[in-house]
Amino acid sequence: MAQVYVGMGSNIAPERHIRFGLTALRARFGPLDTSTIYANPAVGFVGADFLNLVAGFETHLTVYEVVAGLRDIEAAYPSAGHGSKQESRALDLDLLLYDDLVLRANGLRLPRDEITRHAFVLRPLAEVAGARRHPVLGATFTELWAAFDQARERLTPVVLAGQ
């Protein structure tokens, strides 16, 4: 079985869409190991704050089947514009890691470059996969988070009502 980690974010009715996204991921892929949910300002455009987290799960599906499943879930929650990553999003699901696979093909880049660029990806990933090693850099995600400039991006832990 492959160990998979997915980044999830929303800044359009984010509490509702994060709940729906988690429900859809569980229905499609089974039990999830989830990080803390963090609020953070939009990066790369002006927009409402995002809620972000990382979910991990095991699967027998291929990497491409996982990506297709994520796209199917996202399609139920369209963005505010034309599908650009630089706009408000009802639900954004990004495959961060698929085991230790390093892949640059068919528009898929694994591990995701955003892992080491953004606190809203690295911090929750370090929570759920801290002892795992980055497949290219060799450092654990806990080590990468400790070395990250944590003052660069503001993250605020969020607990959803009823959680």
N, C-alpha and C positions, 0 to 999 in steps of 0.2 A: 504494500500500500504506500502511496505517496503522501507525504506531509505537505500540505498546502497552506499558504498564508495570503489573505486577501485584505486589502485596505478598503474601508468603506467610509464615504463622506456624503454629507448633504448640507445645503444651506437654504433650501426651500422647504418650509414646514419641517425642519430637520428632525425634531423628536418623532414625529409621525413616520417620516420616511426611514429613519434608522430602525424603528421598531419593525416596519414592514420588511425592510431589507434583511434584518436578522431572521425574521420568520421565514422569508423566502429562501435564504441560504440554508436554514435547518431543513426545510421541506425538500430541498433539492440535493443537499450534500450530507445531511445527518448532523450528529452532535457537533457543537462548536466550542472552541476555547476562545473566549473573547477578552480583550483588553479593557481597560478603563476607557470611557468615552471622553474625548477632549473637545472643548470649544477653542477655536482659533480664528483669527482674521483671515479673510480670503487672501490668497497669494496669487499675484500676477494680474489682478483686476480688482476693480472696486465692486464690492458686493457685501451682502450680509455675512456674518460670521458662519463658519462651518462647524458641524459636529463631525468628528473623525474617530475611528477605532480600527483595530485589526482583529480579524477572526481567523482562527486556524482550524483545520479539519483534515482528516485522513480520507483518501479516496482511491478507488481502483481505476477511476477514469483517466484517460490520457490528458496531457496538458491542454490540447486543443478542445477536448470535450469539456474541460473545466471552463475554459475561456468562453466557449459557446453558451454554457449554462449561465455564466455571469452576465453576458450580453443579453440573454433572454430575460433575466431578472431586471436589468437596467431598463430594458425597452418598455417595461410596465410603468416606469417612472421617468418620463422624458425631461430633458433639461429645459431651461427657460428660453434657449435660443436655438442654435443650429448644430448642437452636438459638440461644440468646442470644449476642450478642457478648461479654457479660460473664460468661463461664465458660470453663473449660478446653476446649481444642479440639484434636482430632486433626490437622485441617488446615483452615486459614482462608485463603481466597484472595480478595483485594480488588482490583478494577480501580481503579488509581490515576489513570491517564491513558490516553486514547485520542486520539492526535495532540494537537491543541490544542483539542479539543472541550470546550465549556462546556455542561453539560447538567444540568437539574434536572427530571426527568420520570420517571414510572413507577417511583418508588422508587430511581432512579439519580442519584447526584450526582457529576459530574465537573467539574473535578478533585476528588478525594477530600479532604474537610476535614482528615483525619488527617495529610496530607502536612506541614502546617505546625504540627501540634500535638504530634507524637511523634517523638522521635529515632530510634526503631526503624523508622520509615517514611522520614523525611527523609534520614538519613545514607546508607542503602543506595541510595536513589533518586539522591542526589547523586553516588554512585560510578558508576552506570551511565548517568546522564542529566545530568551536571553542567552541560553547556553549554546544555541545553534551558531554555527560559523557562517559568515557571509561567503558564498561559494567562490567569489573572486578575490576578495580582500583577505580572507582567512581569519579575521578577527571575529570574536563573538559579537552578537548584537548588544549585549551589555557593555562590552568594551567600546564599541562604536558610539553608544549613547553617552558613556562617560567622557569620551573625547570630543563630543559634539559641542559647538558653541550654543549652549542652552539659553543664553540671553537673546539670541537672534530672533526667535519666534516665541510669542506668548501662547502658552497652552494652559487652559483652565479645566480641571476635572469636572465632569458633569454627571449627575445621577438623574436618570429619567424618572419621572413620577411613576410610582408603582413598581420600581425595579428593586 
